[in-house]
Structures are given as structure tokens and as C-alpha cells.
Amino acid sequence: MLQWICANIGTILICLILTVAVVLIIRSLIRQKKQGKSSCGCGCAHCAMHGSCHAQK
């Protein structure tokens, strides 16, 4: 088992780093959603779906 870990340490580290990055991105998106912010980062004034994706406030 230790030999397999040593042989694949690079792949294991890259997978861990990518997993952490994905978790942080998802966490950020969830926080933005709870705060009522848009996920696209721009206003809806020029969007083709204006008024359809967000409830009128």
C-alpha cells in the first residue's frame, strides 16, 4: 500500500488540490445565492431572460 501511494503521490496531490478548489467554488456560490446576488455578476437589464429568472422585488 505504501509503495502504491509513493508511486502515485503526484496524482493524489493534484486530485486533492482540485477537490479543495471545487469545494471552495461551490461554497462561494452558495454564499452568493443566500445573499441574493446574481451568479453571472452583471445586471439583468440587457439579458434576454430579463424578468424571467428572478422574482420581481
LUMFIGU-650606 format. One record per atom (N, C-alpha, C): residue number from 1; residue in one letter; atom name; x, y, z. Coordinates in pm, 1 decimal. Layout:
// LUMFIGU-650606
 lummi rodo voti     east    north       up
   NUM    A   CA        X        Y        Z
...
END
This chain:
// LUMFIGU-650606
 lummi rodo voti     east    north       up
     1    M    N     81.7   -119.0      0.0
     1    M   CA      0.0      0.0      0.0
     1    M    C     86.3    125.7      0.0
     2    L    N    187.9    128.8     83.3
     2    L   CA    277.3    244.6     89.4
     2    L    C    349.4    265.0    -43.2
     3    Q    N    384.2    157.7   -107.8
     3    Q   CA    452.6    165.9   -237.4
     3    Q    C    359.2    228.4   -342.1
     4    W    N    231.0    190.8   -339.2
     4    W   CA    134.5    246.4   -434.0
     4    W    C    117.5    396.4   -410.5
     5    I    N    111.3    437.0   -282.9
     5    I   CA     97.4    579.6   -250.0
     5    I    C    219.4    657.2   -298.5
     6    C    N    335.8    604.6   -276.1
     6    C   CA    458.8    671.1   -321.2
     6    C    C    464.4    682.0   -473.4
     7    A    N    416.3    580.5   -541.9
     7    A   CA    419.1    580.7   -688.3
     7    A    C    317.2    678.2   -746.3
     8    N    N    212.5    709.3   -672.9
     8    N   CA    104.3    793.7   -724.7
     8    N    C     86.3    923.1   -646.1
     9    I    N    187.1    969.0   -577.0
     9    I   CA    175.1   1086.2   -490.7
     9    I    C    138.3   1212.1   -569.9
    10    G    N    191.3   1226.3   -689.6
    10    G   CA    159.8   1343.1   -772.4
    10    G    C     12.8   1348.3   -809.1
    11    T    N    -39.7   1236.1   -851.3
    11    T   CA   -180.9   1227.8   -887.7
    11    T    C   -269.9   1251.8   -766.3
    12    I    N   -233.2   1198.0   -654.0
    12    I   CA   -310.9   1215.5   -530.6
    12    I    C   -313.2   1362.3   -489.9
    13    L    N   -199.8   1430.3   -494.6
    13    L   CA   -193.5   1571.7   -456.8
    13    L    C   -275.2   1659.1   -551.7
    14    I    N   -266.8   1632.7   -680.7
    14    I   CA   -343.1   1710.4   -778.0
    14    I    C   -492.6   1691.1   -755.7
    15    C    N   -534.2   1569.2   -730.0
    15    C   CA   -676.3   1541.5   -702.9
    15    C    C   -723.0   1613.1   -576.3
    16    L    N   -640.6   1615.9   -473.7
    16    L   CA   -676.5   1686.1   -350.1
    16    L    C   -689.0   1836.7   -372.9
    17    I    N   -596.2   1893.8   -448.1
    17    I   CA   -599.6   2037.1   -477.4
    17    I    C   -723.6   2072.1   -558.4
    18    L    N   -755.1   1991.5   -660.3
    18    L   CA   -874.0   2016.8   -740.8
    18    L    C  -1002.1   2001.8   -658.8
    19    T    N  -1005.7   1905.8   -570.1
    19    T   CA  -1122.3   1886.4   -484.5
    19    T    C  -1143.3   2006.9   -393.7
    20    V    N  -1036.6   2056.5   -334.8
    20    V   CA  -1045.6   2174.5   -247.9
    20    V    C  -1093.4   2295.2   -328.8
    21    A    N  -1042.4   2312.7   -450.3
    21    A   CA  -1083.6   2425.1   -534.2
    21    A    C  -1232.6   2417.6   -566.8
    22    V    N  -1281.3   2300.2   -602.2
    22    V   CA  -1423.1   2283.3   -634.8
    22    V    C  -1510.4   2310.1   -512.4
    23    V    N  -1469.1   2261.5   -396.9
    23    V   CA  -1545.6   2285.1   -274.0
    23    V    C  -1551.6   2434.2   -242.7
    24    L    N  -1441.9   2504.9   -259.2
    24    L   CA  -1440.6   2649.2   -232.7
    24    L    C  -1528.8   2725.6   -331.1
    25    I    N  -1530.4   2684.5   -456.1
    25    I   CA  -1615.4   2749.1   -555.9
    25    I    C  -1762.3   2727.0   -522.6
    26    I    N  -1798.4   2604.4   -489.4
    26    I   CA  -1936.7   2573.8   -454.5
    26    I    C  -1978.3   2650.9   -329.6
    27    R    N  -1890.8   2658.2   -232.5
    27    R   CA  -1918.8   2733.4   -109.2
    27    R    C  -1943.0   2881.0   -140.1
    28    S    N  -1861.9   2936.9   -228.1
    28    S   CA  -1877.6   3076.5   -266.3
    28    S    C  -2010.7   3099.0   -338.8
    29    L    N  -2048.4   3008.6   -428.2
    29    L   CA  -2174.4   3022.0   -499.6
    29    L    C  -2294.0   3012.6   -405.9
    30    I    N  -2285.8   2923.9   -308.2
    30    I   CA  -2394.5   2910.4   -210.5
    30    I    C  -2407.5   3037.7   -127.4
    31    R    N  -2295.1   3095.6    -85.4
    31    R   CA  -2298.8   3220.0     -7.4
    31    R    C  -2358.4   3333.6    -89.0
    32    Q    N  -2321.2   3343.1   -217.6
    32    Q   CA  -2375.3   3447.0   -303.8
    32    Q    C  -2525.8   3429.9   -321.7
    33    K    N  -2569.3   3307.1   -337.3
    33    K   CA  -2712.5   3279.3   -353.8
    33    K    C  -2789.6   3320.5   -228.9
    34    K    N  -2735.5   3291.4   -110.4
    34    K   CA  -2801.3   3328.0     14.3
    34    K    C  -2808.6   3479.4     31.5
    35    Q    N  -2711.4   3552.3    -21.9
    35    Q   CA  -2709.5   3698.1    -11.6
    35    Q    C  -2794.1   3763.9   -119.8
    36    G    N  -2848.2   3683.1   -211.7
    36    G   CA  -2933.9   3735.1   -317.4
    36    G    C  -2859.8   3791.3   -435.8
    37    K    N  -2733.0   3763.0   -446.6
    37    K   CA  -2653.8   3813.1   -558.5
    37    K    C  -2670.5   3721.3   -678.7
    38    S    N  -2651.0   3778.5   -795.8
    38    S   CA  -2660.1   3702.6   -920.3
    38    S    C  -2532.3   3623.0   -941.0
    39    S    N  -2544.0   3507.4  -1000.5
    39    S   CA  -2426.2   3424.7  -1023.1
    39    S    C  -2344.9   3471.6  -1142.8
    40    C    N  -2407.2   3548.0  -1234.4
    40    C   CA  -2333.5   3592.1  -1353.6
    40    C    C  -2249.3   3715.3  -1325.6
    41    G    N  -2282.6   3792.7  -1224.0
    41    G   CA  -2201.4   3907.3  -1185.9
    41    G    C  -2238.2   4035.8  -1257.4
    42    C    N  -2328.1   4030.2  -1355.8
    42    C   CA  -2368.2   4151.7  -1425.2
    42    C    C  -2516.2   4175.2  -1402.4
    43    G    N  -2561.6   4290.7  -1439.3
    43    G   CA  -2702.4   4323.6  -1421.9
    43    G    C  -2790.1   4249.4  -1522.2
    44    C    N  -2919.2   4253.0  -1498.0
    44    C   CA  -3014.1   4181.9  -1583.9
    44    C    C  -3076.5   4274.3  -1688.9
    45    A    N  -3038.2   4399.9  -1693.7
    45    A   CA  -3102.1   4495.7  -1782.2
    45    A    C  -3091.4   4456.8  -1929.8
    46    H    N  -2980.4   4401.8  -1971.0
    46    H   CA  -2960.1   4368.9  -2112.1
    46    H    C  -2968.0   4219.1  -2139.6
    47    C    N  -3015.0   4144.2  -2042.4
    47    C   CA  -3023.0   3999.3  -2056.5
    47    C    C  -3149.7   3961.9  -2134.5
    48    A    N  -3141.9   3861.1  -2218.7
    48    A   CA  -3257.1   3813.4  -2294.8
    48    A    C  -3363.8   3754.5  -2202.8
    49    M    N  -3324.0   3704.0  -2088.9
    49    M   CA  -3416.0   3642.6  -1993.6
    49    M    C  -3454.6   3739.8  -1881.4
    50    H    N  -3441.4   3869.7  -1906.1
    50    H   CA  -3470.7   3971.7  -1807.3
    50    H    C  -3611.4   3953.7  -1750.6
    51    G    N  -3621.5   3944.3  -1621.1
    51    G   CA  -3750.2   3930.9  -1556.3
    51    G    C  -3801.0   3788.1  -1545.5
    52    S    N  -3734.5   3694.0  -1610.7
    52    S   CA  -3781.3   3555.9  -1607.1
    52    S    C  -3710.7   3472.0  -1501.4
    53    C    N  -3585.9   3503.1  -1474.4
    53    C   CA  -3509.4   3417.3  -1383.1
    53    C    C  -3514.3   3464.8  -1238.6
    54    H    N  -3545.9   3591.0  -1213.8
    54    H   CA  -3551.2   3645.0  -1078.2
    54    H    C  -3690.9   3699.8  -1051.7
    55    A    N  -3739.0   3678.5   -933.0
    55    A   CA  -3869.7   3732.2   -894.5
    55    A    C  -3859.6   3883.4   -884.0
    56    Q    N  -3966.5   3951.6   -920.4
    56    Q   CA  -3970.6   4096.9   -909.8
    56    Q    C  -3971.9   4137.4   -763.0
    57    K    N  -3891.0   4234.7   -727.2
    57    K   CA  -3882.3   4281.1   -589.0
    57    K    C  -3959.9   4408.1   -572.1
END
